[in-house]
Amino acid sequence: MILTKSDLVDTLEIINEALLIQTPEEVENLWLKLQAKIGIDGMSLVVSASSANQDLMRPNLMLYGIPDDWIERYQEQMYSAIDPVIQHCLKTEVSTSWQEAYLNCGKGFDAFIDEAQQFGMVNGYAIGKKSHSYSGTASITSFSVGDSKISLNQEIMIQTVLPHLNEILTRPSFLITPHLTNREQEVLQWAHVGKTQEETSNLLKVSESTVKFHLHNVYKKLNAANKIQAISAALKLGIIDLE
């Protein structure tokens, strides 16, 4: 089936708007347009440091139209590491329906699927990428359509928009970047070039305990367990420089 001229124009406008996004407010504006033009009722944008389970448990998220109770449950149980839609999309890297993902992942996910449906997460479409060429990060873009029926035209529009939106998820300006103070950035930058905490304290003319304090705050803000994870996250978010 070929899109009507009107639907084709809407699709191209949505793709163009996605490519120009710079702020969270612009993401929300795109979400409102997707609701009106394509008939979706929820949008999930997910980026993790890699496709490894330990990184999928700590993703960066932007969620719209998703029930608050489900978000709380999902994050509490770290479901992103076992979500069959995520697992399937990271393997195939092509746009797919949730139902197709469920069928391909087998019966081991029945409990998760049943629970998701209890929260109204019934049908949707998603696409994933296991490793972006620039950042190495994994990403998933998912649209939920509830239990409502969407037209074939709307389905084609969804399948057309998804890959474009997912491809730009790893831009530092796209997801909300944690704010590090100037001193926290300095401490992390020196750690990145191999300086010890003692050396950093001498360079910055502060106590070693102050350096440790700033690093501890950095770990919390970047959801990192150690210095290596913090540096990796900061580089991918553009918070510190490569050199």
Backbone hydrogen bonds in HBPLUS format (Angstrom, degrees):
<---DONOR---> <-ACCEPTOR-->    atom                        ^
c    i                          cat <-CA-CA->   ^        H-A-AA   ^      H-
h    n   atom  resd res      DA  || num        DHA   H-A  angle D-A-AA Bond
n    s   type  num  typ     dist DA aas  dist angle  dist       angle   num
A0008-LEU N   A0004-THR O   2.89 MM   4  6.08 157.6  1.94 154.9 161.7     1
A0009-VAL N   A0005-LYS O   2.95 MM   4  6.17 158.7  1.99 149.0 154.4     2
A0010-ASP N   A0006-SER O   2.99 MM   4  6.27 161.2  2.03 148.2 153.5     3
A0011-THR N   A0007-ASP O   2.90 MM   4  6.08 157.3  1.96 146.3 152.5     4
A0012-LEU N   A0008-LEU O   2.99 MM   4  6.22 164.3  2.02 152.8 156.1     5
A0013-GLU N   A0009-VAL O   2.96 MM   4  6.14 153.9  2.02 149.2 156.7     6
A0014-ILE N   A0010-ASP O   2.99 MM   4  6.20 154.2  2.05 148.3 154.8     7
A0015-ILE N   A0011-THR O   3.02 MM   4  6.29 162.6  2.05 151.5 155.9     8
A0016-ASN N   A0012-LEU O   2.96 MM   4  6.09 162.6  1.99 146.1 151.1     9
A0017-GLU N   A0013-GLU O   2.91 MM   4  6.06 157.2  1.96 144.8 151.3    10
A0018-ALA N   A0014-ILE O   2.93 MM   4  6.15 154.6  2.00 147.9 154.9    11
A0019-LEU N   A0015-ILE O   3.05 MM   4  6.33 154.3  2.12 148.8 155.1    12
A0020-LEU N   A0017-GLU O   3.19 MM   3  5.26 138.3  2.38  97.5 108.8    13
A0021-ILE N   A0018-ALA O   3.29 MM   3  5.35 163.8  2.32 105.6 110.5    14
A0026-GLU N   A0023-THR O   3.07 MM   3  5.30 126.0  2.37 101.3 114.4    15
A0027-VAL N   A0023-THR O   3.18 MM   4  6.62 142.5  2.33 143.0 153.8    16
A0028-GLU N   A0024-PRO O   3.00 MM   4  6.35 156.2  2.06 148.2 153.9    17
A0029-ASN N   A0025-GLU O   3.00 MM   4  6.31 152.5  2.08 142.8 150.4    18
A0030-LEU N   A0026-GLU O   3.03 MM   4  6.22 152.7  2.11 139.6 146.4    19
A0031-TRP N   A0027-VAL O   2.93 MM   4  6.24 154.5  2.00 148.9 156.2    20
A0032-LEU N   A0028-GLU O   3.01 MM   4  6.33 154.8  2.08 150.8 156.4    21
A0033-LYS N   A0029-ASN O   3.10 MM   4  6.39 151.3  2.19 143.2 150.9    22
A0034-LEU N   A0030-LEU O   2.86 MM   4  6.15 153.9  1.93 152.0 159.6    23
A0035-GLN N   A0031-TRP O   2.99 MM   4  6.28 153.0  2.07 147.5 154.4    24
A0036-ALA N   A0032-LEU O   3.16 MM   4  6.40 162.5  2.19 144.5 148.4    25
A0037-LYS N   A0033-LYS O   2.83 MM   4  5.92 164.7  1.85 156.8 161.0    26
A0038-ILE N   A0034-LEU O   2.92 MM   4  5.31 154.9  1.98 134.2 142.0    27
A0039-GLY N   A0035-GLN O   3.26 MM   4  5.01 139.8  2.43 115.0 123.3    28
A0041-ASP N   A0144-SER O   2.82 MM 103  5.76 167.3  1.83 152.6 156.9    29
A0144-SER N   A0042-GLY O   2.91 MM 102  4.79 160.8  1.95 124.7 130.8    30
A0043-MET N   A0064-TYR O   2.73 MM  21  5.09 156.7  1.78 149.8 154.8    31
A0064-TYR N   A0043-MET O   2.87 MM  21  5.09 156.9  1.92 155.3 159.5    32
A0044-SER N   A0142-SER O   2.85 MM  98  5.12 160.4  1.89 154.0 158.2    33
A0142-SER N   A0044-SER O   2.98 MM  98  5.12 161.3  2.01 150.6 154.8    34
A0045-LEU N   A0062-MET O   2.90 MM  17  5.12 157.2  1.95 151.3 157.9    35
A0062-MET N   A0045-LEU O   2.98 MM  17  5.12 141.8  2.13 144.5 152.0    36
A0046-VAL N   A0140-ILE O   2.94 MM  94  5.08 166.1  1.96 161.0 162.0    37
A0140-ILE N   A0046-VAL O   2.87 MM  94  5.08 152.9  1.95 144.0 149.1    38
A0047-VAL N   A0060-ASN O   2.99 MM  13  5.16 160.1  2.03 148.4 153.4    39
A0060-ASN N   A0047-VAL O   2.69 MM  13  5.16 169.9  1.70 164.4 163.4    40
A0048-SER N   A0138-ALA O   2.98 MM  90  5.36 161.6  2.01 145.3 150.8    41
A0138-ALA N   A0048-SER O   3.03 MM  90  5.36 153.4  2.10 145.5 153.0    42
A0055-ASP N   A0052-ALA O   2.96 MM   3  5.44 135.5  2.16 111.6 123.7    43
A0056-LEU N   A0052-ALA O   2.91 MM   4  6.21 156.6  1.97 154.1 161.9    44
A0057-MET N   A0053-ASN O   3.05 MM   4  6.22 134.4  2.27 145.8 155.5    45
A0058-ARG N   A0055-ASP O   2.95 MM   3  5.37 155.7  2.01 111.0 118.7    46
A0070-TRP N   A0067-PRO O   3.07 MM   3  5.34 122.4  2.42 102.8 116.8    47
A0071-ILE N   A0067-PRO O   3.03 MM   4  6.38 158.0  2.07 154.8 161.5    48
A0072-GLU N   A0068-ASP O   2.96 MM   4  6.20 165.3  1.98 154.1 157.4    49
A0073-ARG N   A0069-ASP O   3.03 MM   4  6.18 162.2  2.06 142.5 147.7    50
A0074-TYR N   A0070-TRP O   2.75 MM   4  5.80 164.5  1.78 152.6 157.6    51
A0075-GLN N   A0071-ILE O   2.94 MM   4  6.07 165.0  1.96 153.1 156.1    52
A0076-GLU N   A0072-GLU O   2.93 MM   4  5.93 158.1  1.98 145.3 152.4    53
A0077-GLN N   A0073-ARG O   3.02 MM   4  6.12 157.6  2.07 149.8 154.3    54
A0079-TYR N   A0074-TYR O   2.95 MM   5  5.18 163.5  1.98 154.4 157.5    55
A0078-MET N   A0075-GLN O   3.16 MM   3  4.85 153.4  2.23  95.8 103.9    56
A0081-ALA N   A0078-MET O   3.29 MM   3  6.27 169.5  2.30 124.0 126.1    57
A0082-ILE N   A0079-TYR O   2.86 MM   3  5.31 153.0  1.93 114.9 123.4    58
A0083-ASP N   A0079-TYR O   2.77 MM   4  5.65 124.8  2.08 160.1 176.8    59
A0087-GLN N   A0083-ASP O   2.94 MM   4  6.22 168.8  1.95 159.5 163.0    60
A0088-HIS N   A0084-PRO O   2.93 MM   4  5.94 161.5  1.96 142.1 147.0    61
A0089-CYS N   A0085-VAL O   2.93 MM   4  6.02 167.3  1.95 149.7 153.9    62
A0090-LEU N   A0086-ILE O   2.98 MM   4  6.05 156.3  2.04 153.6 158.7    63
A0091-LYS N   A0088-HIS O   3.11 MM   3  5.26 135.0  2.32  98.9 111.5    64
A0092-THR N   A0088-HIS O   2.99 MM   4  6.26 158.5  2.04 155.0 161.0    65
A0093-GLU N   A0089-CYS O   2.75 MM   4  5.22 154.3  1.81 137.2 146.1    66
A0096-THR N   A0126-ALA O   2.90 MM  30  5.60 156.5  1.95 157.3 164.9    67
A0126-ALA N   A0096-THR O   2.87 MM  30  5.60 159.4  1.91 161.6 168.6    68
A0101-ALA N   A0097-SER O   3.12 MM   4  6.45 156.7  2.18 148.1 154.5    69
A0098-TRP N   A0124-GLY O   2.82 MM  26  5.26 156.2  1.87 134.5 133.9    70
A0102-TYR N   A0098-TRP O   2.84 MM   4  6.18 155.7  1.90 155.7 162.7    71
A0103-LEU N   A0099-GLN O   3.04 MM   4  6.30 159.1  2.08 147.4 152.3    72
A0104-ASN N   A0100-GLU O   3.06 MM   4  6.27 154.5  2.12 147.6 154.2    73
A0105-CYS N   A0101-ALA O   3.03 MM   4  6.16 133.3  2.26 144.3 156.0    74
A0110-ASP N   A0107-LYS O   3.16 MM   3  5.38 167.9  2.18 118.9 118.0    75
A0113-ILE N   A0109-PHE O   2.97 MM   4  6.22 167.8  1.98 162.4 166.0    76
A0114-ASP N   A0110-ASP O   2.89 MM   4  6.05 166.1  1.91 154.4 157.9    77
A0115-GLU N   A0111-ALA O   3.06 MM   4  6.20 159.7  2.10 144.7 150.3    78
A0116-ALA N   A0112-PHE O   2.89 MM   4  6.14 162.4  1.92 155.1 160.1    79
A0117-GLN N   A0113-ILE O   2.99 MM   4  6.19 159.5  2.03 151.3 156.5    80
A0118-GLN N   A0114-ASP O   3.11 MM   4  6.37 137.5  2.30 139.8 150.9    81
A0118-GLN N   A0115-GLU O   3.11 MM   3  5.10 127.7  2.39  95.0 108.9    82
A0119-PHE N   A0116-ALA O   3.02 MM   3  5.35 141.4  2.17 104.2 115.1    83
A0121-MET N   A0116-ALA O   3.00 MM   5  5.18 152.4  2.08 145.8 137.4    84
A0120-GLY N   A0117-GLN O   3.02 MM   3  4.89 160.6  2.06 104.4 107.2    85
A0145-VAL N   A0123-ASN O   2.83 MM  22  5.53 171.3  1.84 137.9 140.1    86
A0125-TYR N   A0143-PHE O   2.82 MM  18  5.31 152.4  1.90 151.3 160.8    87
A0143-PHE N   A0125-TYR O   2.77 MM  18  5.31 164.4  1.80 163.1 168.5    88
A0127-ILE N   A0141-THR O   2.96 MM  14  5.56 148.3  2.06 151.4 161.6    89
A0141-THR N   A0127-ILE O   2.96 MM  14  5.56 164.0  1.99 163.8 169.1    90
A0129-LYS N   A0139-SER O   2.88 MM  10  5.36 149.4  1.97 152.4 156.1    91
A0139-SER N   A0129-LYS O   2.99 MM  10  5.36 154.7  2.06 144.9 152.8    92
A0132-HIS N   A0137-THR O   2.84 MM   5  5.46 155.8  1.90 146.9 153.6    93
A0136-GLY N   A0132-HIS O   2.74 MM   4  4.74 144.3  1.87 134.2 143.7    94
A0148-SER N   A0145-VAL O   3.29 MM   3  6.24 146.1  2.42 142.4 147.5    95
A0155-GLU N   A0151-SER O   3.00 MM   4  6.34 154.3  2.07 147.9 155.1    96
A0156-ILE N   A0152-LEU O   2.98 MM   4  6.25 157.5  2.03 149.4 154.8    97
A0157-MET N   A0153-ASN O   2.96 MM   4  6.24 155.1  2.02 147.7 154.8    98
A0158-ILE N   A0154-GLN O   2.90 MM   4  6.16 156.9  1.95 150.2 156.1    99
A0159-GLN N   A0155-GLU O   2.96 MM   4  6.20 168.3  1.98 153.3 156.0   100
A0160-THR N   A0156-ILE O   2.98 MM   4  6.13 137.9  2.16 140.4 151.9   101
A0161-VAL N   A0157-MET O   2.95 MM   4  6.14 155.0  2.01 150.9 156.8   102
A0162-LEU N   A0158-ILE O   3.00 MM   4  6.03 168.9  2.01 160.9 163.1   103
A0164-HIS N   A0161-VAL O   3.11 MM   3  5.63 122.8  2.46 115.1 128.7   104
A0165-LEU N   A0161-VAL O   3.19 MM   4  6.41 162.5  2.22 161.1 166.5   105
A0166-ASN N   A0162-LEU O   2.95 MM   4  6.10 166.1  1.97 161.7 166.0   106
A0167-GLU N   A0163-PRO O   3.04 MM   4  6.02 148.0  2.15 139.1 146.8   107
A0169-LEU N   A0166-ASN O   3.28 MM   3  5.36 167.8  2.30 108.4 111.7   108
A0171-ARG N   A0168-ILE O   3.20 MM   3  5.78 169.4  2.21 119.7 121.8   109
A0174-PHE N   A0171-ARG O   2.88 MM   3  5.30 160.2  1.92 119.5 126.2   110
A0185-GLN N   A0181-THR O   2.93 MM   4  6.24 157.0  1.98 154.8 161.1   111
A0186-GLU N   A0182-ASN O   2.97 MM   4  6.22 152.1  2.04 144.4 152.3   112
A0187-VAL N   A0183-ARG O   2.96 MM   4  6.20 165.4  1.99 152.9 155.7   113
A0188-LEU N   A0184-GLU O   3.03 MM   4  6.19 161.0  2.06 145.8 151.1   114
A0189-GLN N   A0185-GLN O   2.80 MM   4  5.92 151.9  1.87 145.7 154.1   115
A0190-TRP N   A0186-GLU O   2.98 MM   4  6.23 158.1  2.02 152.8 157.5   116
A0191-ALA N   A0187-VAL O   3.03 MM   4  6.27 149.3  2.13 140.2 149.3   117
A0192-HIS N   A0188-LEU O   2.88 MM   4  6.10 147.3  1.98 143.7 152.7   118
A0193-VAL N   A0189-GLN O   3.25 MM   4  6.60 141.3  2.41 141.0 149.5   119
A0195-LYS N   A0190-TRP O   2.97 MM   5  5.45 158.2  2.02 157.8 150.8   120
A0194-GLY N   A0191-ALA O   3.06 MM   3  5.14 158.4  2.10 106.1 110.6   121
A0200-THR N   A0196-THR O   2.87 MM   4  6.09 158.7  1.92 150.7 156.9   122
A0201-SER N   A0197-GLN O   2.95 MM   4  6.11 152.8  2.02 142.7 149.8   123
A0202-ASN N   A0198-GLU O   3.12 MM   4  6.43 149.8  2.21 145.4 153.0   124
A0203-LEU N   A0199-GLU O   2.96 MM   4  6.22 157.2  2.01 148.6 155.1   125
A0204-LEU N   A0200-THR O   2.92 MM   4  6.06 159.4  1.97 152.2 157.0   126
A0205-LYS N   A0201-SER O   2.85 MM   4  5.59 112.9  2.31 129.3 144.5   127
A0206-VAL N   A0201-SER O   2.97 MM   5  4.98 153.1  2.05 140.2 147.5   128
A0210-THR N   A0207-SER O   3.10 MM   3  5.17 128.4  2.38  95.4 108.6   129
A0211-VAL N   A0207-SER O   3.23 MM   4  6.66 151.2  2.31 144.4 151.6   130
A0212-LYS N   A0208-GLU O   2.99 MM   4  6.32 159.6  2.03 149.6 154.7   131
A0213-PHE N   A0209-SER O   2.93 MM   4  6.12 149.8  2.02 138.8 147.3   132
A0214-HIS N   A0210-THR O   2.99 MM   4  6.30 160.0  2.03 151.0 154.9   133
A0215-LEU N   A0211-VAL O   2.96 MM   4  6.23 161.1  2.00 152.8 158.3   134
A0216-HIS N   A0212-LYS O   2.90 MM   4  6.10 155.7  1.96 148.4 155.0   135
A0217-ASN N   A0213-PHE O   3.11 MM   4  6.43 154.3  2.18 146.5 152.9   136
A0218-VAL N   A0214-HIS O   2.96 MM   4  6.25 152.3  2.04 146.9 155.0   137
A0219-TYR N   A0215-LEU O   2.93 MM   4  6.23 159.0  1.97 154.2 158.7   138
A0220-LYS N   A0216-HIS O   3.21 MM   4  6.49 158.6  2.25 145.9 150.8   139
A0221-LYS N   A0217-ASN O   3.00 MM   4  6.24 163.8  2.02 151.4 155.9   140
A0222-LEU N   A0218-VAL O   2.91 MM   4  6.05 154.9  1.98 155.0 161.3   141
A0223-ASN N   A0219-TYR O   2.91 MM   4  5.69 104.4  2.49 135.3 150.8   142
A0224-ALA N   A0219-TYR O   2.85 MM   5  4.71 162.1  1.88 140.2 144.6   143
A0223-ASN N   A0220-LYS O   3.30 MM   3  5.05 157.3  2.35  96.4 102.8   144
A0230-ALA N   A0226-ASN O   3.05 MM   4  6.28 155.5  2.11 148.3 155.9   145
A0231-ILE N   A0227-LYS O   2.91 MM   4  6.10 162.0  1.94 155.4 159.2   146
A0232-SER N   A0228-ILE O   3.02 MM   4  6.17 164.3  2.04 149.4 154.0   147
A0233-ALA N   A0229-GLN O   2.97 MM   4  6.13 163.7  1.99 148.5 152.7   148
A0234-ALA N   A0230-ALA O   2.93 MM   4  6.07 160.9  1.97 147.8 153.5   149
A0235-LEU N   A0231-ILE O   2.95 MM   4  6.11 155.5  2.01 151.5 157.3   150
A0236-LYS N   A0232-SER O   3.17 MM   4  6.37 161.0  2.20 147.9 152.6   151
A0237-LEU N   A0233-ALA O   3.01 MM   4  6.20 141.3  2.17 144.4 155.1   152
A0239-ILE N   A0234-ALA O   2.83 MM   5  4.96 145.6  1.95 154.4 155.4   153
A0238-GLY N   A0235-LEU O   3.18 MM   3  5.09 151.5  2.26  96.3 104.9   154
